[in-house]
Amino acid sequence: DDIYTDIVDYIIRCTHKIWDERDIGLIYTHYTHNCVLYGTTGTIYNREDVVRDTIQRLVSFPERRGMGTQVIWNGDDKEGFYTSHLVTGSGRHTQYGHLGQPTGRPFVSRTIADCMIFENKIYREWVVADTMAIIQQLGLDPHHFAMKTAKAKFDAGLISLDIGENRRFLGQTPPTEKADTSLAHNDIEAQTIEMLHEVFTKRMFGRIAQDYAPNAQYHGPLMKELYGQAAIIHQHLGLIGSLPDASFEVQHVASNPCEEGGTKVAVRWLMEGHHLGYGILGTLGDPTGRRVQVMGMSHYHWKNGKIVDEWNVYDELSLLVQVKLGQLAAEAGAV
């Protein structure tokens, strides 16, 4: 469209208009009628439901504002674009809505939204919002909210089925030695995929000390801010600690040179395993054995051959909902 200068301007400005200026009706002109939106607690299959979901989220937070931190993208106007948009949102919980009675408390949280766009319309979107960060900052009980969400899904006929072998070690074979870098478009993307394979598939957490700068910063779920290789190693070790049999799959990667120098890389990934151990997912409590999926998105800033910043978003509340849903299904004899 003539009103947008490029794909970054398109994403930043249409997001601002829809979410901050409350022109929610722009979804009708910026999304296809049969768009699919993948979230951490469910999937939306049409544009009208995207409009309704947006309205419901904004009802609870009249003062909510979002700051576009960065957009990493690839593609062109012939084949279409893929964008990964990191947003830092803030506001106060002042109205009754999907989170219950207003608490009046402020919150800050991160969201990453990945969009596929063709001819100025979004037709696929993956959204990972750190809802647990909001729940905690508002002083709400995450277990109560997760059970309420899980029960609504269970009553609608959704159950969690834990069947078949875990994908990580089919036939008890060791992890694949080499990473599949076929998704990479350049060397820095391939290096990022290889690093993630070493850390999350092969459990070689020491690779972080090789690829991260000594003073690297980590910006993670629950608005966690970490500094240095040791803290970042323990963070990622702790995620696997909670899901010790988890498989890890990179689903998309993109990159751009950045004004700060170096290159920023966006990765969308999926982790699947069972809650069998102790780690950083403390809200889940003692190991439940429940199968969970973690849809996550990460942005990496590479500079002079090292990662100097990592932004990592996944939703711990989604995992708690999955655990509660599994418990409801087990109690009902559905699994």
C-alpha positions in Angstrom: 0.0 0.0 0.0 1.1 3.6 -0.7 0.7 4.5 3.0 3.5 2.1 4.0 7.1 2.6 3.0 8.3 -1.0 3.5 7.4 -4.2 5.3 8.9 -3.0 8.6 6.8 0.2 8.5 3.7 -2.0 7.6 4.1 -4.2 10.6 5.0 -1.4 13.1 2.3 1.0 12.0 -0.6 -1.4 11.5 0.1 -3.0 14.8 0.2 0.5 16.5 -3.1 1.5 14.8 -4.9 -1.7 15.8 -3.6 -2.1 19.3 -2.7 1.4 20.5 -5.1 3.6 18.5 -7.9 0.9 18.9 -8.7 0.9 15.2 -9.4 -2.8 15.5 -11.5 -2.8 12.3 -8.2 -2.5 10.3 -8.0 -6.3 10.8 -10.6 -6.6 8.1 -8.3 -4.9 5.6 -5.0 -6.3 6.8 -5.9 -10.0 7.3 -7.4 -12.5 4.9 -10.8 -13.8 5.7 -9.5 -17.3 6.3 -6.3 -16.3 8.2 -5.0 -18.8 10.8 -3.5 -17.5 14.1 -1.5 -20.0 16.2 -1.4 -19.1 19.9 0.0 -20.8 22.9 -3.4 -22.0 24.2 -5.2 -22.5 20.9 -5.6 -21.7 17.2 -8.0 -19.2 15.5 -9.1 -20.1 12.0 -10.9 -17.0 10.7 -10.6 -13.2 10.7 -13.8 -12.5 12.6 -12.5 -14.5 15.6 -9.2 -12.5 15.4 -11.3 -9.3 15.7 -13.2 -10.7 18.7 -10.1 -11.9 20.5 -8.4 -8.6 20.1 -11.4 -6.7 21.5 -11.5 -9.1 24.5 -7.8 -8.6 25.3 -8.1 -4.8 25.1 -11.2 -4.6 27.3 -9.3 -5.5 30.4 -6.5 -3.0 29.7 -7.8 0.4 28.6 -4.4 2.0 29.1 -2.4 -0.8 27.4 0.3 0.4 25.0 2.9 -1.5 23.0 6.4 -0.5 21.9 7.7 -2.1 18.8 11.2 -3.2 19.9 12.4 -4.7 16.6 11.2 -6.4 13.4 13.3 -9.1 11.8 12.1 -10.2 8.3 12.8 -11.9 5.0 11.0 -12.2 1.7 9.9 -9.8 -1.1 6.7 -8.4 -2.7 6.7 -11.2 -5.3 6.9 -14.2 -3.0 5.5 -12.6 0.2 7.1 -11.6 3.4 7.8 -13.2 6.8 8.2 -10.9 9.8 9.0 -11.4 13.4 7.9 -8.5 15.6 9.1 -8.1 19.2 6.7 -5.9 21.3 7.0 -4.7 24.8 3.6 -4.0 26.2 2.6 -2.1 29.4 -0.6 -1.0 31.1 -2.8 -1.3 34.1 -5.6 -3.9 34.8 -8.5 -1.5 35.4 -11.5 -3.3 33.9 -13.4 -6.5 34.4 -12.6 -9.0 31.6 -10.9 -12.3 30.8 -8.6 -11.9 33.8 -11.5 -11.3 36.2 -12.1 -8.4 38.5 -9.7 -5.4 38.0 -6.7 -5.3 40.3 -5.6 -1.8 39.3 -2.0 -3.1 39.1 0.5 -2.2 36.4 2.2 -4.8 34.2 5.0 -5.0 31.6 5.4 -8.1 29.3 6.9 -9.1 26.0 5.2 -10.6 22.9 6.7 -11.8 19.7 4.3 -12.1 16.7 5.5 -13.8 13.5 3.4 -13.0 10.4 3.3 -14.3 6.8 2.1 -11.6 4.5 1.2 -11.6 0.8 -0.2 -8.7 -1.2 -0.5 -6.6 2.0 -2.6 -9.1 3.9 -1.6 -11.4 6.8 -2.7 -15.0 6.2 -0.7 -16.8 8.9 0.4 -15.6 12.3 2.1 -17.2 15.3 1.8 -15.2 18.6 3.7 -16.0 21.8 2.6 -13.6 24.6 4.2 -13.9 28.1 0.8 -14.2 29.8 2.3 -15.7 33.0 4.3 -12.4 33.5 1.1 -10.5 33.5 -0.7 -12.9 35.8 2.1 -12.7 38.3 2.4 -8.9 38.2 -1.3 -8.6 38.8 -1.1 -10.8 41.9 -3.4 -13.4 40.4 -3.3 -17.1 41.2 -1.9 -18.8 38.1 -3.2 -22.2 39.1 -6.7 -20.9 39.4 -6.6 -19.2 36.1 -5.0 -22.1 34.4 -7.6 -24.6 35.7 -10.4 -22.2 34.7 -8.9 -22.1 31.1 -8.3 -25.9 31.0 -11.8 -26.7 32.2 -13.4 -24.5 29.6 -11.4 -26.4 26.9 -12.1 -29.8 28.5 -15.8 -29.0 28.6 -15.6 -28.1 24.9 -14.3 -31.6 24.2 -10.6 -31.0 24.1 -8.3 -33.5 25.8 -4.5 -34.0 26.0 -3.5 -37.4 24.6 -0.1 -38.7 25.5 0.4 -41.5 23.0 3.3 -43.1 21.2 7.0 -42.7 21.8 8.6 -39.4 22.6 10.2 -37.9 19.4 13.5 -37.3 21.1 14.8 -40.9 21.2 12.8 -43.0 18.8 14.3 -46.5 19.1 16.7 -45.2 21.8 19.0 -43.7 19.2 21.3 -40.8 20.2 20.7 -37.2 19.2 21.4 -36.4 15.5 25.0 -35.4 15.2 24.5 -32.5 12.7 21.8 -29.9 12.7 19.5 -29.6 9.8 20.4 -26.1 8.4 18.2 -26.3 5.4 16.0 -23.5 6.7 19.0 -21.1 6.8 19.4 -18.4 4.2 23.0 -17.5 5.1 25.9 -18.4 7.4 24.8 -16.6 10.5 21.4 -18.3 10.4 23.1 -21.6 9.9 25.4 -20.9 12.9 22.3 -20.0 15.0 20.6 -23.3 14.1 23.7 -25.3 14.8 24.1 -23.6 18.2 20.5 -24.4 19.2 21.0 -28.0 18.1 24.1 -28.3 20.2 22.4 -26.8 23.3 18.8 -28.1 23.2 19.1 -31.4 21.2 22.6 -32.6 22.2 22.4 -31.0 25.7 25.9 -29.4 25.1 25.2 -26.3 27.2 28.8 -25.3 27.2 28.3 -24.3 23.6 26.7 -21.1 25.0 30.1 -20.0 26.3 31.5 -20.4 22.8 28.9 -18.4 21.0 27.8 -15.8 23.6 29.9 -12.7 24.5 31.1 -12.8 28.2 28.9 -9.8 28.9 25.9 -11.0 26.9 22.4 -10.0 28.1 19.3 -12.3 28.2 15.8 -10.9 28.2 13.4 -13.7 29.0 10.0 -14.9 30.1 8.5 -13.4 33.3 10.5 -10.2 32.4 13.7 -11.9 33.5 16.9 -10.0 32.9 20.2 -12.0 33.1 23.8 -11.0 32.5 26.7 -13.1 31.5 27.4 -16.6 30.1 26.9 -18.5 33.4 23.5 -17.1 34.1 22.3 -17.8 30.5 23.7 -21.3 30.6 21.8 -22.0 33.8 18.6 -20.5 32.4 18.6 -22.9 29.4 19.8 -25.8 31.5 16.8 -25.1 33.8 14.3 -25.3 30.9 15.5 -28.7 29.9 15.6 -29.6 33.6 11.9 -29.2 33.8 11.3 -31.2 30.5 14.3 -33.6 30.4 13.1 -35.7 27.5 12.1 -32.7 25.4 12.7 -32.6 21.6 13.6 -29.3 20.0 12.7 -28.2 16.5 13.5 -25.0 14.6 10.5 -24.1 12.5 11.6 -20.8 10.9 14.6 -18.5 10.8 15.2 -15.0 9.4 17.9 -12.3 9.8 18.7 -8.7 9.0 21.7 -6.4 9.5 21.0 -3.9 12.2 21.8 -0.3 12.9 23.6 -1.2 16.1 26.1 -3.2 14.1 26.1 -6.9 13.4 23.0 -9.0 12.6 19.8 -9.9 14.3 18.3 -13.4 13.9 14.7 -14.4 14.6 14.0 -18.1 15.3 10.6 -19.7 15.8 10.9 -23.1 17.6 8.8 -25.9 19.2 9.8 -28.0 22.2 7.8 -31.1 23.1 8.4 -33.3 26.1 7.1 -34.4 29.5 7.2 -32.6 32.8 9.5 -35.1 34.5 12.0 -32.9 36.4 12.8 -29.8 38.3 14.0 -26.6 36.6 13.0 -23.1 35.9 9.3 -23.9 35.3 8.7 -23.6 39.0 5.0 -22.7 38.7 4.3 -26.2 37.4 5.3 -27.6 40.8 6.6 -31.1 41.4 7.0 -33.2 38.3 3.6 -34.3 36.9 4.7 -36.5 34.0 2.3 -34.5 31.7 3.1 -34.0 28.1 3.5 -30.4 27.1 4.4 -28.4 24.0 6.3 -25.1 24.2 5.9 -22.8 21.3 8.7 -20.2 21.6 10.4 -17.4 19.7 13.8 -16.0 20.1 15.7 -13.0 18.7 19.5 -13.0 18.8 21.9 -10.1 18.2 25.2 -11.3 16.7 28.1 -8.8 16.7 31.7 -9.6 16.0 31.0 -13.3 15.9 29.2 -13.4 19.3 25.7 -13.2 20.6 25.4 -10.0 22.7 21.7 -10.0 23.3 19.0 -12.7 23.4 15.3 -12.0 23.6 13.3 -15.2 24.4 9.5 -15.5 24.7 7.4 -18.5 25.7 4.4 -18.7 27.9 4.7 -20.7 31.2 0.9 -20.2 31.7 0.3 -22.2 28.5 2.3 -25.1 30.0 0.3 -24.9 33.2 -2.9 -25.1 31.3 -1.7 -28.2 29.4 -0.8 -29.8 32.7 -4.2 -29.0 34.2 -6.0 -30.2 31.0 -4.1 -33.5 31.2 -5.1 -33.9 34.9 -8.8 -33.3 34.0 -8.6 -35.8 31.2 -7.0 -38.4 33.5 -9.6 -37.9 36.2 -12.4 -38.4 33.6 -10.7 -41.6 32.3 -10.3 -40.0 28.9 -6.6 -40.9 28.8 
